[in-house]
């Protein structure tokens, strides 16, 4: 017979205070600006961005984490915002496609997507661009096979993949 398990004081201290189930004030830092929004704790980041902050760049494609249209960065890492709770992003920096450009000057990847005709309908483009910028920062663009692998979580229903890879190579080669 084993002794009863009692949580340590460290484990007790790590437990966050309960919030909800009704709406609570959530502070989100998005594209360098802080926003306080009233959300139920179960609201996803994608819905908070689109419906509360009116940042509609990230798209609701599958709402199941399989298409990548909702890709944003949280603390510089790619996340699927449809699967991420908004409340879990408090104290973290969220970057959306709207946060890539510097004023009227597009990010290099945004420009490359235009130059390489790397979009057709444009629905997946924001998520594709967010992933493409991240994969370069992560060092995953040695060749087309590696680009294909690290972009595989982002689906393009128009099949513009050769143009997307060309855009990634273009930025990679300019920055090398």
ZIVEN-V692516 format. One record per helix or strand. SS is the DSSP state (@ for helix, = for strand). FROM is the first residue (numbers start at 1). TO is the last residue. If there is no record, write none. Layout:
BEGIN
SS:FROM:TO / SS:FROM:TO
END
This chain:
BEGIN
@:9:14 / =:24:30 / =:33:39 / =:44:44 / @:45:52 / =:71:74 / =:77:80 / @:81:83 / =:85:85 / @:86:89 / =:93:95 / @:97:99 / =:102:102 / =:105:105 / @:108:115 / @:125:138 / @:144:150 / @:161:175
END
